[in-house]
Amino acid sequence: MENKARTVIFANITYKPFYGGIENSIYYMSQTILQKGYNAVIFASDSSLEKDKRLPKKENEGGVDIIRFWRIHSWGPFALIDPLFLLLSALIGFLQLKKQYGARTQLVIRSHVIAYAAYLAGFKNIIYLVPSMVKGLDDRGDSHVDFITKLKKLVLLKTNIRMYMWLQKNAIKRCTTCAVFSVNMKRQILDFIGERDILIVKPGVATDIFKFDKQRRKICKENYGLANCFIFLCIGRIIEAKGFEDVIRAYGILPEYVKANSKVLIVGDGPEKKRLVNLVKQKNERNIVFFDSTIKPAEFYNLSDCFMMTSRYEAFGQTILEAMASGLPVIGYNPDGENIITAIKELVENGKNGLLCCFDVTELSKKMKTIYNTSLAGLEEYAMNNVSKVNNEFSWDKLVNTLLSR
């Protein structure tokens, strides 16, 4: 039983080869746990990037056991209740997991469906580290498809969203500890369910990968043929909620002398990508360049000069942390509680480590111009302020210590 007590299980719907902020956090937390002498287990579905394939049931990566449950996929009209199929799949997996590790094993879970399944399976120590609120994630970039297609997707989406909201409410209420990365997220949860204790913790960032190095930035720019070119970077899933179209339009109204010596790089994939690519072609903006999603984002941070954070909704924003650790000033919208619901003000102090503006493309363009015109010494001051903030406040080790002390 001693070994069971020293095991921590990290769970989510997906894990590698899927890449995102959630999967990234699970990787680093599990590695940190290993370094502390615990056994680390990752529990996720067997869903693969290829629809007709499934991932291996068991693997070991760097000393961490990866156990995957068999996910029951919905089909046809049953897609309307897909969240329930996922819940059932995870529940069956957790019941098997409980036999192996015991009901009192510590769980750290990043998905509301998985968290509620763990509760139903009888686990007693569940930390639900909430990544976002379901009600804020109903933007799928479908506003430009035909009416019939949009209607079908809307019916499916709204039905699924309601189920996911119900599951998330139960996960938040039933978990042992509910933890979030920002005051913004805590406020959203309390508005959603009413009173309950919520722990605010700070995530880590891989400062061995994301770091500020002037010489390395110079080399990266040269490798991409971008020497002496100011780079505005957008990175993430290309959906309407990310606001990448605002960056395109804001760049379009910049003075010609700025556009002649700068570029916008948009890195990612998603349902809005094709439309935005066409928009850039229509505007003949040759200095706006698209790249596919990458598992090596540090390469893009290293060759950039400014990070654009124009999301309408963002529970926290791991990409902001990565950009800050890489020494990039951040430009973004001030949260207004209606159009913009993000935690950016918890990370960016206007004029110190970035620039904030109201929700307006013209104002966004002005901030881009201001950053472009900032001296090298001023940009380096932004960089040092960001690096200092990240090093002092954000650590995977501190996060894990806080969670395990609950």
Residue, then its C-alpha position, 0 to 999 in steps of 0.5 A: m500500500e505504501n507505493k499506492a500512497r506515493t502515486v499521483i495520477f494525472a488525467n485528461i481526455t487526451y495526451k501525446p501525440f496531441y499537443g496543447g497547453i493542457e497536455n503540456s501541463i500534464y507532462y511537466m507536472s508528471q516529470t516534477i512528481l518523478q523528481k520528488g520521488y513519487n510514481a507518476v501515472i498519466f490516464a487518458s483516452d486511446s483517441s489518436l490523431e488518425k480517426d481510424k487508429r487507437l493509441p497503445k493501451k499502455e506505454n512508459e515515457g521517461g519513467v511515467d506510466i501512460i494508461r489509456f482507456w478505450r473511448i467509445h465513439s458516438w455515431g450518427p444521431f448518437a453524436l448528440i449525446d457524445p459527452l455521455f459516451l465519453l463519461l461512460s468510457a472514462l468511468i469504466g477505465f477509472l473502475q479498472l484503475k481503482k483496482q490497481y491503485g486504490a480509491r485514495t490515490q491522488l488524482v490531478i485532472r484537467s477535464h470536467v468529464i474525466a473529473y466527474a467520471a473519477y468521482l462516480a468511480g469512487f475516488k476520494n482525492i480528486i483535484y480538478l485543475v480547471p482549464s476553462m469554462v465550457k460556456g466560454l468555448d462555444d466559438r467554433g468559427d462557423s459563422h461563415v459556412d452555409f445556413i444548413t451546415k451551420l444549423k446542423k452544427l449549431v444543434l449538435l454544438k448547443t446540445n453537447i455544450r449543455m451536457y458538458m456544462w452540466l458535467q462541469k458543474n458536477a465536477i466542480k461541486r464534487c471534486t475534493t479540491c477545485a483549483v484555477f490559474s487565475v482570479n478571472m477563472k475563479r470569478q467565472i466559476l463562482d458566477f456559474i455555480g455559486e459558492r465553493d472554495i477555490l484554490i488559485v495556483k500559478p502554472g509553470v513554464a519551461t524556462d529551459i526551452f522558452k528563454f530570452d537570448k539576444q544572440r539566439r534571436k539574431i541567429c533564428k531571424e537569419n535562419y528564416g531570412l528575417a534579419n532586421c525585420f520586426i516580427f509580430l507573432c500570433i500562435g494558437r488554434i485559429i478560431e474566431a475567439k482568438g481574434f487573429e482577424d483583428v491583427i490582420r486588420a490592425y496591421g493593414i492600417l499601419p503606416e507604410y514605413v512600419k509594414a515595409n520592415s515588419k511581418v506578422l506570423i500566424v502559427g496554427d491550424g483551425p476552422e478559420k484558417k482558410r478564410l483568414v488566408n483568403l482575407v490576407k490575399q484579398k488585402n494583398e498583405r504580403n507581409i502576413v505569413f501563415f505557418d502550420s501548428t508546431i510542436k516546437p513553438a520556441e522556435f517562433y518565439n525566438l525569432s519574434d519581437c512582439f506577441m499578439m494576444t487578441s483572444r476574446y476568451e482565455a481562461f489563462g493563456q499559457t502562450i502568454l507565459e511562453a512569450m514572456a519567458s522568451g522576452l517578448p512584450v505582449i500586446g492585447y485587449n483590456p478585459d471588459g467583462e463582456n467582449i473580452i474575458t481574459a486574465i491578461k491583466e493578471l500577467v501584463e502591466n501596461g507599459k512595463n511588460g506589454l501594452l493593453c488597449c480597448f477592444d478596437v482594431t484602430e487602438l490595436s494598430k496604434k499599440m503595434k506602431t508604438i512597439y515597433n517604434t520602441s528603441l532596442a533599449g526599451l524592448e530589452e527592458y520589456a524583455m527583462n521585466n517579463v523574464s523576471k516576472v516569470n522566474n519569480e512567480f511561475s514554477w512547475d515545482k511550486l505548483v506541484n508542491t501547492l497541489l500536493s499540500r491540499 
